[in-house]
Structure formats: structure tokens, C-alpha cells
Amino acid sequence: MDPRRAYMELVTLDKQLRELLRANPLNAQDANALRRRLMGAATRLVDANPAFGASKEVEQALWKPCFYRRIEDFRRRIRKYAAAAQADRNVREHFARVSSEFQSFLTEAAAFYAHLRDVFAQWLLNNRVSSITASTSRDLTKDGSEMAKNIARCRQSLHRCYVFLGDLARYRELHSQKAKKNFAAAEALYHRALAVLPENGNPHNQLAVLATYIEAETVAVYRYCRSLLTAQPFVTAEENLALLFERSRQRPLVPPVTFSSSASPTSKEKSTFLKSYLHRLTRMHGILFALSSPRGSPTAGRSSTSIAAAPVYPRDMEAVLFKDMRSLLHAGVVGDALLLKVVVTNIFCIIRASTSSSPSAPVEDALRLALRTITSVVEFVTENLDAKTKASQG
């Protein structure tokens, strides 16, 4: 099979599909037939020559015309009928039918990308490059050999297949009829994408989106920061992070919470205290983020459109934050996983402030927040070690 001729067939079918959708977007029957022909041509091409298919980024080229546009169409229709489905039986039936069609479409799309994933993974394995333990693309391409370039391209394609599979799993769960959603399958696929190409920030952004579904605000902030700190940042993550900070800013802060001194705090009290602390912490990070953004930029926040309304770093809130942190540490509420996320977000704020062109960039405030976080932990650990030493000697 001539891969170039197969690729030209792919290009021709893609052009036909785009023209059809532009001329008659409601012609679903012909559009679906063209999509299936495109998928078949792409499968044959990648099966015959995975390296050539990866060089043409076939998995990326098919995502929008074959899948993403169709997904958005299904989601619009589902939103349209969801609100009215409670009162009208006919609408309920239509909603159920569209939802079922959507799930079938997602399953078909996942099967397509799972096949491409397996082909790329097998090609890498055959060329003695594990999709998990491969060295970075920079190391692979430094000798300039064609094989090294092919390996780098196949890793990119395998990475994208995992991201698309994660997106499809996310949509499948998000639009399922389950009362309680479980995004573990999508999360696992995004982590596989990270394992294949850890220098790419896209999977971190997608993991942040999952965190917003379950209102894990601190996790979402951490993942967006990780997405922007990678060697290949996912640029949309910056705007997503700005929107997350803006939503957090609009939620009122609850008054500082204290544990009862007469008894050990209950699990509910610990949870309430931790949520209060994390909301304040996100507010602080949001202010540092806005101060580091150029005035008037989309990421600067609405409050920074005028000098009078520009955000001010709140030292009083910082004092409350670390008073709360000491209490939470002594109560055993702050674990190592949470602490890691806080430290990484602090580092992100320092880097953003130190590289910002904004005259209001809060470098000193970001540094102090990070140092006080570490100092609070070190003091807590030291106190505990001293107490254990005294107890063993007594």
C-alpha cells in the first residue's frame, strides 16, 4: 500500500466532509457516511505505515471533522431537550433517544482511537521504545536520524490518542444517566498520556477540568499550574485558571473557623475548617495571579480594569491563612498530597510574578507566601520530633 496515495485519499475525503457540512450542515446521513469512510481510510493508512501516519498527525486531523464537531452537536441537542424533558413525554423520549445515540457514537469513536493507540504503541515497542519509559523527544532526536524522528512522532501520536480517549470517556460519563458520576476511567487515560509525554501540559489541563466537575478547586488550580509549568504548556490553561479564580472570587469567604478547645474536632469540623482554609488559599493565589497579569489582559481579572479597583495583596488574610494552617497541621488534616499541590501552586505564583512585565507583579508577596508555607510545616515537624524525643527520654 502506497502511504502517500492513502494519505491523499484521506485529504480528499476530509475536504468533501468540510464542504458538505458548510453547504448543508443538516445532511447527517451523508456526513456520517463520509466520516466512516474517513475513519476507514485513516485506519488503513496507520495499519500499513504507523510512522507515516504519525508524521501526518492523522489522529489529530480526524478529531475535529469526524468527532469533536459531532460531539458538540450532540451536546447542544441534549442541553436543548434536558430542561423540557421533565414536563413533556415526547421530549423525554427524544432526549432518551439522542442520549443513547450519543453514547453509541462515543463508543464507536473510542474504539477507533483505541485501535490507533494500539498500533502506535506496538510500533514503538517493536522499535524497542516503551511508551512509558522512553526518553524525552529532545534526547531521541539529537542524532538527527530518521528513526529517532519517527519515534518522536509516534510518541506524540500515542500521547494524543490517550488524550482523545480520555476526552471520550469524560463525555461518556458526563452525559450518562448515572446519578453519581465517576470519572476514574478518564482520569486514568489522562495519566497514561502524561506517562507517554510528561513534558506536554494538555493532560494536566484535562485533569483540572475533571477536578472542577467534583468541585475540587485546589486540585484544579494545581493541575492548571502544572499545565503551564511544563516544557510544552497548554496555553488555554491560563484562561481556564483565570476563570476559576474569578468564580472563586465571587464566592463569599466564610468567617475564620476555630476548633473547639474542649474536645477533639469531629470529622465534619475538620472538613469545614479545611474547606474554609482552601478557599482563602485559592483567593490568595488568585490575587497573586491577577497582580502578575498585564493590566487589561483577559487573565488580569475584571477587578484590574481600573487603578482604583486593582486587587491588593491582603496581609491580614495571609495571617489568618497561616494561623489556620497551624491548626490544621496539628489536627492531622493536611496530608502530603495536599501539601505538594500547595507548594507547586506557590512555585507557579513565584515564577509568574518574577517573569511578569506588570509593574504590580507581587514577587515579594509570592516568595513570602511560599516561604511561610514551608516554614509552618518545618516548625510543626520539629515540634513533633522534639515532643517524641522528650517522651522517649522521660
N, C-alpha and C positions, 0 to 999 in steps of 0.2 A: 504494500500500500504506500503510495506516494504521500507523505505527510503534508507537503505544500499544497497538493491538489485537494486533499481533505480539508485543509485549513481554508482554502478559497471557497469551498462549498459552505463552510461554516459562516464565512463573511457574507456570502450571498444570501443565505437563509436569514441571518441577523438583519440584513438590510431590508429584506422583504417583510419581516415581522415589524420592524420600526415603521416602515411606510404604511403597512396595514393598520397599525394602531393609531397612526397620525390621521389617516384618511377616514377610518371607521372604527373608533375605539369600542363600539358595542358589538362588533363582529367576533364574539367569543369563540364560536366553533372553529373558524378558520385560524384564529390566533392560537388556539390550543393545539391545533394540528401542526402549525409551524413550530411551536415551542417543542413539541415532541420530536419533530424532525431535527431541530437544533440539538436537543439533548442526545439523540441517537448519533448524529454526526460528531458531536464532541466526545462521546464515549468511544466511538470507533477510533478517533484520532489519538486520544490518550492511551487507549489499549495498545495501539500499534507503535506509538513512539512517545512515551511519557515525557522524556526530556524536551522534545519539540513542543508538545502541548504546554509544558510549563513555561517554555520561552515565550509562548504567545499568551500566557496567563488566561488559558481557556476557562478555568473555574471562575475567574473574576469577570471575564467578558460576558458570561451567560447569566450572572447573578441578577442584574437589573432587568434585562428584557424578558428573561424566562421566569424569574421567581419574585424578585422584590416588588415589581410593579403589580403583579398579580396578588401578592400578599397584601399590599396596601389597598387594593380594590376590595378584597375580601374584608379587610378590617373596617373600611368605610361602610360597607353594606351591613356588617354586624353591628356597628355602632348605631347605624340608622334605625335598625329594627329592634335593638335591645330595649330601648326606652319604652316603645309602644307594645312590646310583647306581652306585658302583664295584662293589658285590657282587651286585646283583640286576639281571638283564637286563630284566625287566618295568619295574622302577623307572627304569632308564636310558632305556627307550623313552618312558615317561611324562614324564620330565624333559625329554627332547628335544622332545616334542610341546608341553609347556607353554612351553618356551623359545621355540619357533617361533611359538606363538600370541602370546606377549608381544611379540616383535619386530614381528609384523604389527600388533598393537594400537598400538604406539608409532609405527609408520609412518603409520597412519591418523590418530592424534592430531596428529602433526607436520604432516600435510597440512592438517588443519583450522586449526591455528594459523598456518601459513604463509599460508593464504588470508586470514585476518583481518588478519595483518600487512600483506599487500599492499594490502588495501582501505584500512586506516588510513593507510599510507604514501602511497598515491595521493591520498587526500583532503587530506592535509597538503600534498602537492606542488601540487595544484590550487589550494590556497589560499595558494600562494607561501610555504610554510613548509617548509624542508628538515628532515627528521628528524635530520640530523646537525648543521646549523649554526643551528638555531632558538635564539633567546634563551631565558632562563630563564622558568619559569612566572610568576614574580613580575613580570617585565617585560611578559609577554603579557597579564596580567590587570589591569594597573594602570589602564587606561582604563575598565574595567568593561563593555566591550562584550560582547555575546553571542558574536560571532565569536571574540574573544580567549579566552573561556571554553571554547568548542568546541575551539579549537586546543590549549589546555592539556590538556583531557580526552583528545583523540585522541593527544597525545604520551604521556600516561600509559598509554593502552591499547596503543599501539605498543611502548612500553617493556616492558610486562608480556608481550606476545606474544613478544618476544625472550627474556625470562627463561624462559618456559614452553618455548619451542623449545630453549633451552639445556639445561633440565632433561631434556627428552625425549631429546635427543642424548646426554646424560650417562648416562641409564638404558640407552639402546640399546647404548652402548659397554661399560658396566659389566657388562651381562648378555649380552654377545656370547660366542661360543665362541673368540674370538681369544686366543692365548697371551699376546700383548703388547698391552695396551690403549693406545689413542691418543685423547685427549680434546680434540684440536685443534678439532674441529667445535663442541663445546660451548663451549670457551673463546672461539672467535670470536663466537659468538652472545651470550655474556655481555658481551663487549666492545662489541658493537653496542648492547646495552641501555644500557650506560654512555654511549655516544655520544649516544643519544637523550635520556637523562635523567641527566646526570652527578651531580646532587645527591642521587640515590637510592642508598642503601647496599646494596640487595639483591644486585645483580650482584657486588659485591666479596665478599660472603659466599659466593656460589656459586663464585666463583673460588678462594676459600680451601678450599672442600670439594674442588675438583679437585686443589689442591696437596697435600691430605692423602692422596689416592689414590697419589701418587708419592713420598710421604714428604718433600716439600719443606717442612719445618717452618717455616723462616724466611719463605718466601713466604706460607704460610698465616697466620702471625702478622700479617704486613704487611697482607694483604687483610682480615683481621678488624678490624684497627685502622682501615684506610681505611673499612670499612663503618660503623664507629661515629663516625668523624670527619666524615661527610657531613652536609649540611643536613637530610636525611631518614634518620637512622640506622636500620639494620636491627637491631631490639632483640635478636633471637635471637643475633646475632653475639657479644654479650657472654658469654652462657653457653657458646657454642661455643669462644670464646677461653679461657675458664676451664678447660674440659675439655681443651683442647690443652695448656695449661700444666701441668695435673695429670698428663697422660700423660708429658710431658717430665720432670717432677719424679721420676716413678717409674723412669725410666731412669738407671742409674748413670753418673756422669761418668767418662770415661777420664782417666788421668793426663795432665798437660800434655805436649804433643808438641813436640819441637825438631827443626829441620832439621840435617842433617849439615853441619858446617863445612868438610869436606874437598872437597865436590863440590856441584854444583848439584842441588837437590832434584828427584826424579823426579815425574812426574805423579801417581803413586799416593801419594807422600809429601805432595804439595800437597793432594790431595783429602782424605787422612786428617787433616791439620792443619786444613784449613778446616772439616771436619765437627765436629772437637773444639771449635774456636772458636765455631761457630754454636750448638752445643748449650749451651755455657756462656753465650753471649749470651741465648739463649732462657730459660735458667734465671734469669738476672738480671732479664730483663723480666717473667718470671712472678712473681718475688718482689716487684717494684715493683707489679705488678697486684694481688697479694693484699694487700699493705700498704695499698693505696688503697681496698680494698673494705671496707664496713661489717662489723664483726665478726658472724659468724654467717650472713652472706648466702651464697647459693649460689656467688657468684663469689669469695668470700674464700679458698676452698681448705679442705680438710679440716684442714690443719695449724693453722688460725687459730681453732679452736673453743675453745681454752683459752689463757690468758695464757702458760702455761709453754711451749706448743708453737707460739706465734706465730712466723712467719718473721722472720728478721733479715737485713737487707741486708748481704751479705758483702763487706767491703772487700778481703779477701785475694783473693777471686775476681775482683774488679774489676781488681786489679793484674795478675793472670795474664792477664786478658782483653786488656788493652792492650799487654802485652808480646807476646802472640800477634799482635795486630793489626799492630804494627810489623813483625814478621817476615813476615806475610802481604803487607803492602803492598810491602815490599822484594822479595818473591818474585813480585810481579805477579799475585797470586791474587785480590785484592779489586777487582772492576770497578765501574764507575759505577752499574750497575743494582742490584747488591747494596748498595752504599753508600747509595743512595737509600732502599731498603727499611729499612735500619738507622736512618737519620736520621728517617724518618717514624714508625717504631715508638718511637724515643726521644721524639719530639714528643708522640705519643699518651700516653706514660707521664707526661710533664710536665703535660699538660692534665688527665689523670685525677687525678693527685696534687693539683694545685692547686685542683681543684673538688670534691675528696672531703670528706665530713663525718667521715671516720675520723680519730681522734686520732693514728693511726700513719702517716698519709699521708706518704710519703717525698719531699717536694718537693725538698729539697736534694740528695738522692741521685739523683733523676731528672735534675735540672739538671746535676749533675756528670758523670753518665754521658754525657749529650748533648754537653756542652762538651768532654769529654776525647776523644770520638769525632771531633769536628770538628778539635780541636787536633792530634790524631795525624795526620790527613790533611794539614792545612796544613803541619805540620813536615816531613812526608815530601815534599810538593810543593816546599817551599822548599829542602830539601836537594838535591833533584834539579836544581832550577833553578840553584843555586849551583855544583853539580858540572859542569853543562853550560856555565855561564859561564866557569869556570876552564879547562875543556878547550878552549873556543874561543879563549881568550886565550893559552893555552900553545902 
